[in-house]
Amino acid sequence: MSIPLHIAISEKLRHQIEAGDYLPGEKLPSEHQLMETFHVSRITVRQAIANLVNQGLVKAQRGKGVFVTPQQKVAYSLSSPLVFMEQDLADDGIQLTFKSLTFRKVRPSNQVREVLQLSPQASVYLQKKLLRMDGAVGAIDVSYILPELGQKLAPQLKKKMTFPTLEENGISIERVDALIECTHADYEMSEHLEVPLGQPLIVYRYTACCDRNKPILHGETISRADRFCYSLSTKR
C-alpha cells in the first residue's frame, strides 16, 4: 500500500533530521528547492512541512523559512522526590527559569478543596508559571497553595520556585504524593507551550505535605514530551 506523497517527503526529511543531516537551528531547503528535489507541487511540500511542524521537529518563521528545532530532552529524577526540580536540573548543568503568568486568590474546585482539606468557604492562591529549560519552553506549572502562605509569601513566590521558597521560610516539605498521566493540549496550553492544539502532554500531579502530613500545596506540571521527561531509579 503506497503512502501519500506528503507523508513520504516528511518521513524522508525526518530521517535526515534525526541522522544529523540538518542540525538544530539549521534552515531546511526552501519550498521551491523541495519542489524541485521531490518533483511535487507546492501544496504537497507545504503539507510535508506541516507534518514536521506537528511532530515538533521544525518551526516555520514567516518570511524567513523553516528551521530545525532543538531535540534535547530534559529529565527530572523522581528517585529523590525531595530534591526539587530546580536543584536537580542544576546538578545536570541545566538552567531552569520561569515566568509567572498568574498569581491570584481564587475559590478552589471541590477536588482541590478536598485535597488541601479546606472548608467550603475557603480560598486558595493560584499560580501559573511558564518553565524554560536552558531557554526552551518546556512546561507550565499550575499550583494551589494555602491562603495564609500565599498571602505571606506572594512577593517571593512570584520570583522563585515554590518548593525552595517554602523551605527558605522554614516550611519543611516532609512528603510529596505524585501521579503521572497524560493529557492533550487545550487552547491555553498550545499557546504557551508552542504546540498544536490536541498534542499529547505529560502531567505530573503532586501534593506536598509538611509536618503531621498536613497538605499545603497541590498542583500539576504539564510538560512537552519532546522536551521534558521523568526518570526513576529503584533498588531491590
C-alpha positions in Angstrom: 0.0 0.0 0.0 1.5 3.3 -1.1 1.5 6.3 1.3 0.7 9.9 0.4 3.5 11.9 -1.2 3.5 14.5 1.6 3.9 11.7 4.2 6.8 10.1 2.2 8.5 13.5 1.9 8.1 14.4 5.6 9.4 11.0 6.6 12.4 11.4 4.4 13.1 14.8 6.0 12.5 13.4 9.5 15.1 10.7 8.9 17.6 13.3 7.7 17.0 15.5 10.7 17.4 12.5 13.1 20.6 11.5 11.3 22.0 14.9 11.7 21.9 16.0 8.1 20.1 19.1 9.3 21.3 20.3 12.7 19.2 22.2 15.4 18.7 25.8 14.3 19.6 25.0 10.6 17.3 26.1 7.9 15.6 23.5 5.7 15.7 23.9 1.9 13.1 26.4 0.6 9.7 25.3 -0.8 11.0 25.8 -4.3 14.1 23.7 -3.7 11.9 20.9 -2.1 9.5 21.0 -5.1 12.4 20.5 -7.4 14.1 17.8 -5.3 10.9 15.7 -4.9 9.2 16.7 -8.2 6.0 17.7 -6.4 3.6 20.6 -6.1 3.8 23.5 -3.7 0.8 22.2 -1.7 2.4 18.8 -1.3 5.6 20.4 0.1 3.5 22.6 2.5 1.7 19.5 3.8 5.0 17.7 4.3 6.4 20.7 6.3 3.2 20.9 8.3 3.7 17.2 9.2 7.2 18.1 10.6 5.8 21.1 12.5 3.1 18.9 14.1 5.8 16.5 15.3 7.8 19.3 16.8 10.8 18.7 14.6 10.8 22.1 12.8 9.4 25.6 13.3 8.3 27.8 10.5 9.2 31.5 10.7 7.2 33.7 8.4 9.4 35.4 5.8 12.5 33.5 6.9 11.9 29.8 6.3 11.7 26.6 8.2 14.2 25.7 10.9 15.1 22.5 12.8 14.1 22.8 16.5 16.5 21.6 19.2 15.6 18.0 20.3 17.4 17.8 23.6 15.1 16.3 26.3 15.5 17.4 29.9 15.0 14.7 32.6 13.9 15.3 36.2 14.7 12.4 38.5 12.0 11.2 40.8 14.4 8.9 42.7 14.8 11.6 45.4 11.4 13.4 45.4 12.5 16.0 47.9 15.4 17.1 45.7 13.4 19.8 43.9 13.3 20.3 40.2 15.4 23.5 40.1 18.3 21.8 42.0 18.0 18.5 40.2 18.3 20.2 36.8 21.1 22.5 38.0 23.1 19.4 39.1 22.9 18.3 35.4 24.1 21.8 34.2 20.6 22.8 33.0 19.3 26.3 33.9 15.6 26.4 34.9 13.9 29.8 34.6 10.2 30.7 34.8 7.8 33.5 34.1 4.9 33.9 36.5 1.7 34.1 34.3 -0.9 34.3 37.1 -0.8 34.8 40.8 -4.2 35.5 42.4 -6.7 34.4 45.1 -9.4 32.1 43.8 -12.2 29.8 45.0 -10.8 26.3 44.5 -12.7 23.4 42.8 -14.2 20.7 45.0 -11.3 18.4 44.1 -8.6 20.9 45.2 -10.5 21.8 48.3 -10.7 18.1 49.3 -7.0 17.5 48.7 -6.0 20.5 50.7 -8.6 19.7 53.4 -10.2 23.1 53.3 -13.7 24.3 54.4 -16.3 25.1 51.7 -15.8 28.8 52.2 -12.0 28.8 51.9 -10.0 30.4 49.2 -6.5 29.5 47.8 -3.8 31.2 45.9 -3.5 30.1 42.3 -0.1 30.4 40.5 0.7 29.5 36.9 4.3 29.5 35.8 5.8 29.0 32.4 9.0 26.9 32.8 12.0 27.2 30.5 15.0 24.8 30.4 18.1 26.4 29.0 15.8 29.0 27.4 13.4 26.5 25.7 9.8 26.3 26.7 9.2 23.0 28.5 6.3 23.1 30.9 3.6 25.0 32.7 3.2 24.6 36.4 -0.2 25.2 37.9 -0.3 25.2 41.7 -2.7 25.9 44.5 -1.3 27.0 47.9 -3.0 27.6 51.3 -4.2 31.2 51.6 -2.1 32.1 54.6 1.0 31.0 52.8 0.1 32.6 49.5 -0.6 36.0 51.1 2.6 35.9 53.3 5.0 34.7 50.6 3.5 36.4 47.5 6.5 38.6 46.6 8.9 35.6 46.8 6.6 33.1 45.0 6.4 35.5 42.1 10.2 35.4 41.7 11.3 32.0 42.9 10.2 28.4 42.5 7.6 27.3 45.1 9.2 24.4 47.0 12.6 26.2 47.6 10.7 29.3 48.7 8.7 27.3 51.3 11.9 25.7 52.6 13.7 29.0 52.8 10.9 30.2 55.1 11.1 27.3 57.5 8.2 25.3 56.0 9.7 21.9 55.6 8.2 19.5 53.0 8.1 16.1 54.6 6.2 14.2 51.9 5.2 14.5 48.2 2.5 12.4 46.7 2.6 12.3 42.9 0.8 10.9 39.9 2.0 10.9 36.3 -0.6 10.8 33.5 -1.2 12.2 30.0 -3.5 14.9 28.6 -3.9 16.8 25.4 -3.1 20.5 24.8 -6.1 22.8 25.0 -6.0 26.3 23.6 -4.2 27.9 26.5 -1.6 25.1 26.7 -1.0 25.1 23.0 -0.3 28.8 23.0 2.1 28.8 26.0 3.9 25.6 25.1 4.1 26.4 21.4 2.5 23.1 20.3 -0.5 22.2 18.1 -4.0 22.0 19.7 -4.6 18.5 20.9 -0.9 17.4 21.1 -0.2 14.8 23.9 1.4 16.3 27.0 2.8 14.8 30.3 1.0 15.7 33.5 2.9 15.4 36.8 0.3 15.9 39.5 1.6 16.4 43.1 0.5 17.2 46.6 3.1 18.4 49.1 2.7 17.9 52.9 4.5 19.4 55.8 4.7 18.0 59.4 1.9 15.8 60.6 1.0 15.1 56.9 -0.8 18.4 56.5 -1.2 19.2 52.8 -0.1 22.7 52.0 0.3 22.7 48.2 -1.4 20.9 45.3 -0.7 21.3 41.6 0.4 19.9 38.3 3.3 20.4 35.9 2.1 20.0 32.3 5.1 19.4 30.0 6.0 18.9 26.4 7.0 15.2 26.0 9.6 16.1 23.3 11.5 18.4 25.7 10.9 17.0 29.2 10.6 13.6 30.9 10.9 12.0 34.3 13.4 9.3 35.4 13.4 6.9 38.2 15.9 4.5 39.8 14.8 1.8 42.1 16.7 -0.7 44.3 15.7 -4.1 45.5 
